[in-house]
Amino acid sequence: MTDPKIQLTGHIDVPDNRLEAVKLALSEHIALTRAEPGCLSFDVTQDPQLPNRFHVSELFINRAAFDAHQTRTKASPWFFTTKGIERTYQVKELPA
């Protein structure tokens, strides 16, 4: 039996005083995540109507790959740049 894929969707609302720092750190975060083993897709896009909101969509081949991403992210510049900013995410298992 194949492990289910892990999908994360949601958004992060960035305060005005941190918006530029988040935008500067975002391209590296996206590139590093897309290069991770088991990352099938990873997108973070700024909402055209709400410039402080960034929509997040992630898909990983299995729970182990998703967990490895979470661990790597917690030691990254992205984590420290966005520390304390509230996130609204939903994580689902999808059929392989």
BELURBEL-V642068 format. One record per backbone hydrogen bond with DSSP energy under -0.5 kcal/mol. NH is the residue of the N-H (numbers start at 1). CO is the residue of the C=O. If there is no record, write none. Layout:
NH | CO
NH | CO
This chain:
5 | 94
6 | 60
7 | 5
7 | 92
8 | 58
9 | 90
10 | 56
11 | 88
12 | 54
13 | 86
14 | 12
14 | 52
18 | 15
19 | 15
19 | 16
22 | 18
23 | 19
24 | 20
25 | 21
26 | 22
27 | 23
29 | 25
30 | 26
31 | 27
32 | 28
33 | 29
34 | 30
35 | 31
36 | 33
39 | 36
40 | 38
40 | 59
41 | 59
43 | 57
45 | 55
47 | 50
47 | 53
51 | 49
53 | 50
54 | 12
55 | 45
56 | 10
57 | 43
58 | 8
59 | 41
60 | 6
61 | 38
66 | 62
67 | 63
68 | 64
69 | 65
70 | 66
71 | 67
72 | 68
73 | 69
74 | 70
75 | 72
76 | 73
79 | 73
80 | 76
81 | 77
82 | 78
83 | 79
85 | 82
88 | 11
89 | 87
90 | 9
92 | 7
94 | 5
